[in-house]
Each structure stands twice: as C-alpha cells, then as structure tokens.
Amino acid sequence: MTDLDALEAQSIFIFREAFARIRPLALLWSLGKDSNVMIWLARKAFLGEIPFPVAHLDTGLEFDEAYAFRDTYAKEWNLNLIADSCPPIEATDPTLPPGARVAARKSLGLAQTVERYGFSGIFAGIRRDEQATRAKERVFSPRGLDGTWDVRDQPPEFWDQFNADFPPGTHIRIHPLLHWTELDIWRYIEREGIPVCELYFAKNGKRFRSLGEKGITEPFPSEASTIAEIIAELAATRTSERAGRTMDHESEDVFERLRAGGYL
C-alpha cells in the first residue's frame, strides 16, 4: 500500500463512518481541487453515487471558469446540487476587513443552508497544512448550532479513533482530507485523473493555487501548465498556498475570527 492508498482508505472510512452515524448530511463543494478530490472519494465510498446533497455556497463572485466547471461536472457526476445564494455583504460583521467580509458571506451562507435543509453534518475539504488555525481541527468537529467553533471543546482523536457520538442537536463538521497535504492532493489528482478547473494551470505566466472569489484571490507567478509541472513546482516552493488570499493579509487575527464564527 502506498501513502496515497493509505490516505484514500482513511478518507473512505471517514465518509462511511459519518454516513452510518450522522444524518442528514451534505458535502460542501467549493469548486476547487480539494473538494473535487473529496467528491471523487465520496463516489468511491458509495459505489459511484453520492447519497447526500452537494452544496455550493454561491456568493455570485466565483470566476466564470469555476461556474462553467460546476455546471459541467454537476451533471457528469450526477450530483444532487444545492447552489443557494449567500447573504449580502451588508449582513456580515462590519468590523471585519473588506476581504474578510466577502469571505464571511460564506459563513452566513453555510449557516443558512444548514438551517434551511436541517443538515446535522457537513463534509468540508479543509486540510491541516493550509493554515495554522486549521491545524487545531479534528476529523469529527462539533460546532454550535450557529456554526461557531470552540477550539477548547474538541474531542481527542488518538490512533485514528474518531468520535462520532455527540448529543442530539449538535452540528458536526467532518473533514475527510484533514491529514492530506497540497502535494498529496495533486499527486492523487494525477493518479486518478480527476478533473480540475482550468484556472489551476498557468496562463500568461500566472496560475491560481487556491480558488476563491473575484477581488480577494490572486494568482501566483508560474509556468506550470500540467499536473506534473504543478507537482514539481510544489516540491520546490516555500510560498504558502494561501498567499494569494488577500483576507489572510488584512490583519493578524482575521482567520481566527472567521473560523470561530463558522468559516470553513
């Protein structure tokens, strides 16, 4: 068994464990590489069909290429897609910096979706290596009913023993990719032939490493126009994956504030 085989097996186990013990469920689809891998793994876990809805929290500010990707693969993968609009920026915390307020719309959109459809659990494609705050996460993470996250009230997870027993009414975030790295994601995409948005591939000397909204996500200088070239580039770079997210540079505590309030 290779390292990718082990990661795949663990993620499939997490999907099946959550589906057996938490209902109803939904999977968040950001249209990016991580959630595409998550969809791919869910289809493997359930014999080619995902037995719960896939939700895109739509701010109306995604790149055109991302919307085109969504419309194509929602049909090809036979997804039960929820694509409700997020609340407007006026509904977000006005004390947040501008970029963070755009991102906070997704927190409100997620809370709206959970309430509207009554989901008890949400699969999210976050990874511990992305950002320091996410390193504190658990695979099965209990939240307040409003989506708030208390880092001091998280269950221990030793030796891959995941706690899925929570009091009735607890909202759970499930993170099947928590142990993966950015390089793992791209190696798995290459191995499995998983489709990804064209924005990840270099054009005119730039490409995106992380997909977000227009105006708050910037591309990196890059000549990597194939998956193999992306893998080689990542093996040599020390630049953070989220360096192109403007909200991460607005204030020192902005990501902590967003996460505590329910951000992905």
KOLZADREN-391264 format. One record per residue: residue in one letter; x, z, y of N, C-alpha, C, O in turn. Coordinates in steps of 0.1 Angstrom, whole numbers, padded with zeros to 4 digits, always signed. Atoms other than C-alpha are relative to their C-alpha. Layout:
N
AXZYXZYXZYXZY;...
This chain:
264
M+0008+0000-0012+0000+0000+0000+0009+0000+0012+0018+0008+0014;T-0008+0001-0012+0014-0010+0034-0006+0010+0010-0016+0016+0008;D+0005-0009-0010+0010+0010+0066-0014-0005+0005-0022+0003+0008;L+0013+0005-0005-0018-0013+0077-0011+0002-0010-0023+0005-0007;D+0010-0003+0011-0036-0009+0043-0004+0014+0002-0016+0017+0000;A+0003-0014-0001-0034+0029+0048-0009+0002+0012-0019+0010+0011;L+0008-0002-0012-0048+0027+0084-0014-0006-0003-0024+0000+0001;E+0013+0006+0003-0076+0003+0072-0008+0009-0009-0020+0011-0006;A+0008-0008+0010-0086+0025+0043-0005+0013+0007-0016+0017+0005;Q+0004-0012-0007-0087+0056+0066-0012-0003+0009-0021+0005+0010;S+0011+0004-0010-0109+0038+0092-0013-0003-0008-0023+0001-0003;I+0012+0003+0008-0133+0025+0065-0006+0013-0005-0018+0015-0005;F+0006-0013+0004-0136+0061+0051-0007+0007+0011-0018+0012+0009;I+0006-0007-0011-0144+0074+0086-0014-0007+0003-0023+0000+0005;F+0013+0007-0002-0171+0047+0090-0010+0005-0010-0022+0008-0007;R+0009-0003+0010-0187+0055+0057-0004+0015+0000-0015+0019-0002;E+0003-0014-0002-0184+0093+0062-0010+0003+0011-0020+0010+0009;A+0009-0002-0011-0201+0091+0095-0014-0005-0003-0024+0001+0000;F+0013+0006+0003-0229+0068+0083-0007+0008-0010-0020+0009-0010;A+0007-0008+0010-0236+0091+0054-0005+0013+0005-0014+0019+0000;R+0003-0014-0004-0238+0123+0075-0006+0000+0014-0011+0011+0018;I+0005+0000-0014-0249+0113+0111-0009-0012+0002-0005-0023+0000;R+0010+0010-0003-0280+0093+0121-0008+0004+0012-0010+0016+0014;P-0004+0014+0000-0288+0073+0141+0013-0002+0007+0018+0006+0015;L-0013+0004-0005-0255+0056+0150+0000-0013+0008-0009-0021+0006;A-0002+0013-0006-0243+0029+0173+0015-0002+0002+0023+0008+0002;L-0014+0003-0003-0209+0012+0179+0002-0006+0013-0005-0015+0017;L-0003+0005-0013-0195+0006+0213+0009-0012+0000+0020-0012-0007;W-0008+0013+0000-0182-0030+0219+0004-0003+0014-0004-0007+0023;S-0005+0002-0014-0160-0033+0250+0003-0015+0002+0006-0019+0013;L-0003+0014+0001-0154-0070+0240+0015-0002-0001+0020-0013-0001;G-0014+0001+0001-0117-0061+0238+0005+0001-0014-0002+0002-0024;K-0006+0001+0013-0092-0062+0209-0003+0012-0009-0005+0010-0021;D+0002-0012+0008-0097-0026+0198-0014+0000-0006-0016+0003-0018;S+0014+0000+0006-0135-0028+0194-0002-0012-0008-0011-0011-0017;N+0001+0011+0009-0131-0062+0178+0005+0004-0014-0001+0001-0024;V-0006-0005+0013-0109-0046+0151-0010+0010-0006-0012+0010-0018;M+0010-0010+0005-0135-0018+0149-0012-0007-0007-0017-0002-0017;I+0011+0008+0006-0163-0043+0143+0004-0006-0014-0003-0006-0023;W-0006+0006+0012-0141-0060+0117+0000+0010-0012-0004+0007-0023;L-0001-0011+0010-0135-0027+0099-0014+0004-0005-0016+0007-0017;A+0014-0004+0004-0172-0018+0100-0007-0010-0009-0014-0006-0019;R+0005+0010+0009-0181-0051+0084+0006+0001-0014-0001-0001-0024;K-0007-0002+0014-0156-0044+0056-0006+0012-0006-0008+0012-0018;A+0005-0012+0006-0170-0009+0052-0014-0002-0006-0018+0006-0015;F+0014+0001+0005-0206-0021+0047-0003-0014-0005-0014-0020-0002;L+0003+0012+0007-0202-0053+0028-0004-0012+0009-0012-0020+0005;G+0002+0012-0009-0202-0078+0057-0010+0002+0010-0011-0007+0019;E+0010-0002-0010-0231-0064+0077+0001+0014+0006+0003+0024-0001;I+0000-0013-0007-0231-0036+0103-0014+0006+0000-0023+0000+0006;P+0014-0006+0002-0261-0013+0095-0004+0008+0012-0013+0017+0010;F+0004-0007-0012-0264+0000+0131+0003-0009+0012+0010-0018+0011;P-0002+0008-0012-0266-0014+0166+0014+0000+0006+0022+0010+0004;V-0012+0001-0007-0236-0026+0186-0003-0001+0015-0011-0009+0019;A+0004-0001-0014-0238-0016+0223+0012-0005+0009+0023+0000+0008;H-0009+0003-0011-0220-0033+0252-0006+0006+0013-0017+0002+0017;L+0004-0006-0012-0222-0012+0283+0003-0010+0012+0015-0010+0016;D-0002+0011-0009-0227-0040+0308+0000+0004+0015-0011+0008+0020;T-0001-0002-0014-0215-0035+0344-0003-0012+0008-0005-0011+0020;G+0002+0012-0007-0221-0071+0353+0013-0005+0006+0014-0015+0013;L-0013+0003-0006-0184-0072+0362+0011-0004-0010+0023-0005-0007;E-0009+0005+0010-0168-0084+0330+0005-0014+0004-0002-0021+0012;F-0004+0014-0002-0147-0116+0331-0008-0010-0007-0014-0007-0017;D+0008+0010+0006-0165-0148+0324+0004-0003-0015-0005-0005-0023;E-0005+0002+0014-0143-0153+0293-0005+0010-0010-0007+0008-0021;A+0004-0011+0008-0153-0119+0280-0015-0002-0004-0019+0000-0015;Y+0015+0002+0003-0191-0127+0283-0001-0011-0010-0010-0011-0019;A+0000+0011+0009-0185-0160+0266+0003+0004-0014-0003+0000-0024;F-0004-0006+0013-0167-0142+0238-0011+0008-0007-0015+0006-0018;R+0011-0008+0005-0196-0117+0234-0011-0009-0005-0016-0006-0016;D+0012+0008+0004-0223-0144+0232+0003-0008-0012-0006-0010-0021;T-0003+0008+0012-0204-0164+0206+0001+0009-0012-0005+0005-0022;Y-0002-0008+0012-0194-0136+0183-0011+0010-0004-0012+0015-0015;A+0012-0008+0003-0226-0115+0186-0008-0008-0010-0015-0002-0019;K+0007+0009+0009-0242-0145+0168+0007-0002-0013+0002-0001-0024;E-0008+0003+0012-0214-0153+0144+0001+0012-0009+0001+0010-0021;W-0001-0012+0008-0211-0117+0133-0013+0006-0003-0014+0017-0010;N+0014-0005+0002-0249-0112+0132-0002+0014+0004-0007+0023-0003;L+0000-0013-0005-0247-0082+0154-0014+0004+0006-0021-0005+0012;N+0012-0005-0007-0278-0061+0165+0005+0005+0013+0009+0017+0014;L-0006-0003-0013-0266-0062+0201-0009+0006+0010-0020+0001+0013;I+0007-0006-0012-0277-0039+0229+0010-0002+0011+0021+0001+0011;A-0009+0004-0012-0264-0051+0263-0008+0004+0012-0009-0004+0021;D+0007-0005-0012-0283-0029+0288+0010+0001+0012+0022+0004+0010;S-0008-0001-0012-0271-0029+0324+0003+0015+0003-0005+0024+0001;C-0003-0013-0004-0252+0002+0336-0006+0004+0013-0009-0006+0021;P+0005-0004-0014-0265+0022+0366+0010-0005+0011+0021-0007+0008;P-0008+0006-0011-0252+0010+0400+0010+0010+0004+0010+0022+0001;I-0011-0008-0004-0221+0024+0416-0005+0012+0009+0002+0022+0010;E+0005-0010-0008-0242+0044+0440-0004+0013-0008-0006+0024-0002;A+0004-0011+0008-0252+0066+0411+0012+0009-0005+0010+0019-0011;T-0012-0007+0005-0216+0077+0404+0004+0011+0010-0001+0011+0021;D-0005-0011-0008-0197+0107+0418+0007-0006+0012+0017-0013+0010;P-0006+0006-0012-0188+0097+0454+0014+0006+0003+0021+0000+0011;T-0013-0006-0002-0157+0120+0453+0011-0007-0008+0023-0005-0006;L-0009+0007+0008-0141+0097+0427+0006-0012+0009+0000-0017+0018;P-0005+0011-0007-0117+0070+0440-0007-0013-0004-0015-0013-0014;P+0008+0012+0002-0131+0034+0442+0001-0006-0014-0010-0009-0020;G-0001+0005+0013-0117+0021+0409-0006+0008-0010-0013+0004-0020;A+0005-0009+0010-0127+0052+0390-0016+0000+0001-0022+0002-0009;R+0015+0001-0001-0163+0049+0404-0005-0012-0008-0016-0011-0014;V+0004+0012+0008-0165+0014+0388+0000+0004-0014-0009+0001-0022;A-0001-0005+0014-0153+0029+0355-0011+0010-0003-0016+0010-0015;A+0010-0010+0003-0177+0058+0358-0014-0006-0002-0023+0001-0008;R+0012+0006+0003-0206+0034+0357-0002-0001-0015-0014+0000-0020;K+0002+0001+0015-0199+0030+0320-0003+0014-0006-0010+0014-0016;S+0004-0013+0005-0201+0068+0315-0015+0002+0002-0022+0007-0007;L+0015-0001-0003-0236+0067+0331-0007-0009-0009-0018-0006-0014;G+0006+0010+0009-0244+0036+0310-0001+0005-0014-0011+0003-0021;L+0000-0006+0014-0234+0054+0278-0010+0011-0001-0018+0011-0011;A+0010-0010+0000-0255+0084+0287-0014-0005-0001-0023+0000-0008;Q+0013+0007-0001-0284+0061+0295-0004-0005-0014-0015-0004-0018;T+0002+0006+0013-0280+0043+0262-0004+0010-0011-0013+0009-0019;V+0002-0011+0010-0278+0075+0241-0014+0006+0002-0021+0008-0008;E+0013-0006-0003-0309+0089+0258-0011-0010-0004-0021-0006-0010;R+0011+0010+0002-0329+0056+0256-0003-0002-0015-0014-0004-0019;Y+0001+0003+0014-0322+0050+0219+0001+0012-0009-0001+0010-0022;G-0001-0012+0008-0317+0085+0207+0011+0001-0010+0010+0007-0021;F-0011+0000+0009-0283+0080+0191+0006+0014-0001+0009+0021+0009;S-0006-0013+0003-0268+0111+0175+0016-0002+0000+0023+0008+0003;G-0014+0002+0001-0234+0095+0170+0004-0014+0006-0004-0023+0005;I-0005+0012-0005-0213+0068+0187+0014-0003-0005+0022+0006-0003;F-0014+0004+0004-0183+0049+0173+0006-0006+0013+0001-0015+0019;A-0008+0005-0011-0157+0043+0200+0014-0003-0004+0020+0003-0012;G-0013+0005+0005-0125+0024+0197+0012+0005+0008+0021-0003+0012;I-0011-0005-0007-0101+0047+0215+0012+0003-0009+0009+0005-0021;R-0012-0003+0007-0065+0053+0204+0008+0011+0007+0008+0012+0019;R-0008-0011-0006-0043+0084+0209+0012-0005+0009+0016+0001+0018;D-0012+0004-0007-0014+0063+0221-0003-0007+0014+0006-0010+0021;E+0003+0007-0012-0033+0047+0250+0003+0008+0013+0008+0003+0023;Q+0000-0008-0012-0034+0076+0274+0001+0015-0004-0004+0019-0015;A-0003-0014+0004-0022+0113+0274-0013+0008-0003-0013+0016-0013;T+0013-0008+0002-0058+0127+0276-0006-0003-0013-0011+0006-0020;R+0006+0004+0012-0069+0107+0246+0008+0006-0012+0003+0007-0023;A-0008-0006+0010-0041+0123+0226-0006+0014-0005-0002+0019-0015;K+0006-0013+0004-0062+0155+0226-0013-0001-0008-0019+0009-0011;E+0012+0002+0007-0091+0139+0209+0000+0003-0015+0011+0005-0021;R+0002-0001+0014-0105+0144+0174-0007-0013-0005-0013-0020+0003;V+0007+0011+0006-0118+0118+0150-0015+0002+0001-0023-0008+0005;F+0014-0003-0002-0152+0135+0150-0001+0010+0011+0003+0022+0010;S-0001-0007-0012-0156+0148+0185-0014+0004+0006-0021-0004+0010;P+0013-0005-0005-0187+0170+0195+0000-0001+0016+0010+0002+0022;R+0002+0001-0015-0200+0164+0231-0013+0007+0003-0022+0010-0005;G+0012-0005-0005-0226+0179+0253-0010-0011-0001-0006-0023-0002;L+0010+0011+0001-0259+0160+0252+0001-0009+0012-0005-0020+0011;D-0003+0009-0011-0249+0146+0286+0013-0008-0001+0017-0015+0008;G-0013+0007+0002-0217+0133+0271+0012+0007+0004+0023+0002+0002;T-0012-0007-0004-0194+0159+0286+0008+0005-0011+0004+0008-0022;W-0010-0003+0010-0162+0167+0267+0007+0012+0004+0013+0013+0015;D-0008-0012-0002-0147+0201+0264+0012+0000-0009+0010+0002-0021;V-0012+0001+0008-0111+0198+0252+0003+0013-0008+0009+0013-0018;R-0002-0013+0007-0111+0235+0243-0010+0003-0011-0008+0013-0019;D+0010-0003+0010-0141+0232+0220+0000-0012-0010-0010-0019-0011;Q-0001+0011+0010-0129+0206+0194+0004+0006-0014+0013+0015-0014;P-0002-0005+0014-0128+0211+0156+0014-0003-0004+0019-0014-0001;P-0013+0004+0006-0094+0213+0138-0002-0011-0010-0012-0012-0017;E+0001+0010+0010-0087+0183+0117+0014-0001-0007+0023-0009-0003;F-0012-0001+0007-0059+0191+0092+0000-0009-0012-0011-0009-0019;W-0002+0008+0012-0047+0167+0065-0012-0010-0002-0017-0011-0013;D+0010+0009+0000-0074+0142+0074-0014+0005-0006-0022-0002-0012;Q+0012-0007+0004-0102+0167+0066-0009+0000+0013-0006+0008+0022;F+0008+0002-0012-0129+0156+0092-0013+0008-0001-0020+0007-0011;N+0012-0008-0001-0156+0180+0102-0012-0009+0006-0011-0013+0017;A+0012+0007-0005-0190+0162+0104-0012+0008+0000-0023+0003+0002;D+0012-0010+0000-0212+0193+0102-0001+0007+0014+0007+0016+0017;F+0002-0005-0014-0224+0201+0137-0015+0005+0001-0024+0000-0006;P+0014-0005-0002-0255+0220+0149-0010-0012+0004-0005-0021+0010;P+0010+0010-0004-0287+0199+0153+0000-0002+0016+0001+0008+0023;G+0000+0003-0014-0288+0182+0187+0013-0003+0006+0014-0007+0018;T-0014+0003-0005-0250+0178+0190+0002-0015+0000-0001-0022-0009;H-0003+0014-0001-0239+0144+0202+0015-0001-0005+0023+0007-0001;I-0013+0002+0006-0209+0131+0183+0006-0013+0004+0000-0024+0003;R-0008+0012-0001-0182+0106+0192+0009-0002-0012+0016+0008-0016;I-0008+0002+0012-0165+0091+0162+0011-0011+0003+0007-0022+0009;H-0011+0009-0004-0131+0074+0166+0008-0005-0012+0018+0001-0016;P-0006+0005+0012-0121+0053+0136+0015-0006+0003+0022-0007-0007;L-0013+0006-0003-0090+0039+0154+0010+0010+0006+0020+0006+0012;L-0007-0010-0007-0076+0072+0167+0015+0000-0003+0023+0002+0005;H-0014-0001+0005-0044+0070+0146+0007-0013+0002+0019-0014-0001;W-0006+0013-0001-0037+0033+0153+0008+0000+0014+0006+0008+0023;T-0007+0002-0013-0012+0021+0180-0004-0015+0004-0010-0022-0003;E+0002+0013-0005-0014-0010+0202+0007-0011-0010+0001-0021-0012;L-0007+0009+0009+0012-0027+0179-0007-0001-0013-0008-0012-0019;D+0008+0001+0012-0008-0018+0148-0012-0009+0001-0015-0017-0007;I+0012+0008-0002-0039-0034+0163+0003-0015+0000-0004-0023-0007;W-0004+0014-0001-0021-0067+0170+0005-0005-0014+0002-0016-0018;R-0005+0004+0014-0004-0067+0135-0012-0002-0009-0012-0011-0017;Y+0012+0001+0009-0038-0062+0119-0008-0012+0004-0014-0019-0004;I+0007+0012-0005-0054-0089+0141+0007-0012-0006+0000-0022-0011;E-0007+0012+0006-0027-0113+0129-0002-0001-0015-0005-0012-0020;R+0002+0000+0014-0030-0103+0093-0014-0005-0004-0016-0013-0014;E+0014+0003+0004-0068-0106+0092-0006-0012+0007-0017-0017+0002;G+0006+0012-0007-0073-0135+0116-0012+0004+0008-0022-0004+0009;I+0011-0005-0008-0096-0115+0139+0000-0007+0013+0010-0008+0020;P+0001+0006-0013-0109-0134+0169+0002+0010+0012-0003+0021+0011;V-0001-0008-0012-0100-0120+0204-0002-0009+0012+0000-0021+0011;C+0003+0007-0012-0108-0130+0239+0013-0008+0005+0024-0002+0004;E-0012+0008-0005-0085-0158+0254+0008+0007+0011+0019+0003+0013;L-0008-0007-0011-0075-0135+0283+0012+0007-0005+0021+0010+0003;Y-0011-0007+0005-0051-0117+0260+0013-0009-0001+0024-0004-0003;F-0011+0010+0002-0029-0149+0258+0004-0005+0014-0004-0008+0022;A-0006+0003-0013-0006-0158+0286-0004-0014+0005-0005-0024-0002;K+0003+0013-0007-0016-0185+0311+0006+0002+0014+0004+0011+0021;N-0007+0000-0013+0005-0193+0342+0008+0012+0002+0009+0018+0013;G-0009-0011+0000+0029-0166+0333-0006+0014+0001+0001+0024+0004;K+0006-0013+0000+0004-0137+0330-0010+0001-0011-0016-0009-0015;R+0010-0003+0010-0018-0121+0304-0005+0014+0002+0001+0022+0008;F+0006-0013+0000-0041-0091+0300+0004+0007-0013+0003+0001-0024;R-0002-0008+0011-0032-0063+0277-0012+0009-0003-0014+0014-0014;S+0012-0008+0001-0063-0043+0284-0011-0006+0008-0009-0010+0020;L+0011+0007-0007-0097-0058+0293-0009+0010+0007-0014+0019+0000;G+0010-0009-0007-0118-0041+0320-0008-0008+0010-0009-0021+0008;E+0008+0007-0010-0139-0050+0350+0009-0008+0010+0020-0005+0012;K-0006+0008-0011-0130-0076+0376+0003+0010+0012-0005+0018+0015;G-0004-0008-0011-0112-0060+0405+0007+0013-0003+0014+0019+0006;I-0007-0012+0004-0099-0030+0386+0009-0001-0012+0015+0008-0017;T-0008+0003+0012-0080-0047+0358+0009-0012+0004+0004-0022+0008;E-0010+0011-0004-0048-0068+0365+0008-0004-0012+0011+0004-0021;P-0008+0005+0010-0028-0090+0342+0015+0004+0002+0019+0007+0012;F-0015-0002+0000+0009-0085+0333+0008-0013+0000+0003-0023-0005;P-0008+0012+0002+0037-0110+0337+0004-0001-0015+0008+0008-0021;S-0003+0002+0015+0041-0125+0302+0000-0015-0003-0007-0023+0004;E+0000+0014+0005+0048-0158+0284-0005+0000-0014-0004-0010-0021;A+0005-0001+0014+0032-0146+0251-0013-0007-0001-0023-0002+0004;S+0012+0008+0001+0007-0172+0242-0005-0001-0014-0015-0008-0017;T+0005-0001+0014+0003-0165+0205+0001+0015-0004+0007+0023+0002;I+0000-0013+0005-0003-0134+0185+0014+0005-0004+0018+0016-0001;A-0013-0003+0004+0032-0135+0170+0009+0003+0013+0017+0013+0012;E-0008-0002-0013+0047-0137+0206-0005+0013+0006+0004+0020+0012;I+0004-0013-0006+0025-0107+0217+0006+0011-0008+0011+0021-0002;I-0006-0011+0008+0038-0086+0188+0014+0001+0003+0019+0013+0004;A-0015-0001-0003+0074-0095+0196+0001+0006+0014+0010+0014+0017;E-0001-0005-0013+0067-0087+0233-0002+0015+0000+0005+0023+0007;L+0003-0014+0000+0052-0053+0225+0011+0008-0006+0014+0020-0002;A-0011-0007+0007+0081-0044+0202+0011+0003+0010+0020+0012+0008;A-0011-0001-0009+0104-0048+0232-0004+0007+0014+0005+0010+0021;T+0004-0005-0013+0084-0034+0261-0002+0015+0001-0005+0021-0009;R+0002-0014-0002+0082+0001+0276-0012+0002+0010-0015+0013+0014;T+0011-0001-0010+0054-0007+0300-0013+0004-0006-0017+0000-0017;S+0012-0005+0006+0022+0012+0294-0011-0010-0001-0012-0019+0008;E+0011+0009+0002-0008-0007+0281-0010+0001+0011-0016-0010+0015;R+0010-0002-0010-0030+0008+0308+0006-0002+0014+0000+0002+0024;A-0006+0001-0014-0006+0000+0337-0007-0010+0008-0006-0010+0021;G+0008+0009-0007-0029-0028+0346-0014+0005+0005-0022-0002+0011;R+0013-0006-0004-0059-0004+0351+0002+0007+0013+0009+0017+0014;T-0002-0006-0013-0060+0004+0388-0004+0014+0001+0002+0022+0009;M+0005-0014-0002-0080+0036+0384+0010+0010-0005+0010+0021+0000;D-0010-0009+0005-0051+0051+0364+0010+0004+0010+0018+0013+0009;H-0010-0003-0011-0030+0050+0396-0006+0006+0013+0001+0008+0022;E+0007-0005-0012-0056+0063+0421+0003+0014+0003+0005+0018+0015;S-0003-0014-0002-0050+0100+0416+0005+0006-0014+0001+0000-0024;E-0006-0006+0012-0032+0122+0391-0010+0004-0011-0008+0003-0023;D+0010-0006+0009-0063+0138+0376-0012-0009-0003-0022-0004-0009;V+0013+0008+0001-0088+0109+0377-0004-0003-0014-0016-0002-0017;F+0004+0002+0014-0087+0101+0340-0005+0012-0007-0015+0011-0014;E+0005-0012+0005-0091+0137+0331-0014+0003+0005-0023+0007-0003;R+0013-0002-0006-0121+0139+0354-0011-0009-0007-0022-0005-0010;L+0009+0009+0007-0137+0108+0339-0003+0004-0014-0014+0003-0019;R+0002-0004+0014-0131+0119+0304-0009+0012-0002-0018+0013-0011;A+0008-0013+0000-0146+0154+0310-0014-0003+0003-0023+0003-0003;G+0013+0003-0003-0176+0137+0324-0007-0010-0009-0018-0014-0007;G+0006+0009+0010-0182+0114+0294+0006-0013-0001+0000-0021-0009;Y-0007+0013+0001-0159+0084+0299+0006-0002-0013+0009+0008-0020;L-0005+0003+0013-0147+0066+0269+0015+0003-0002+0020+0001-0013;
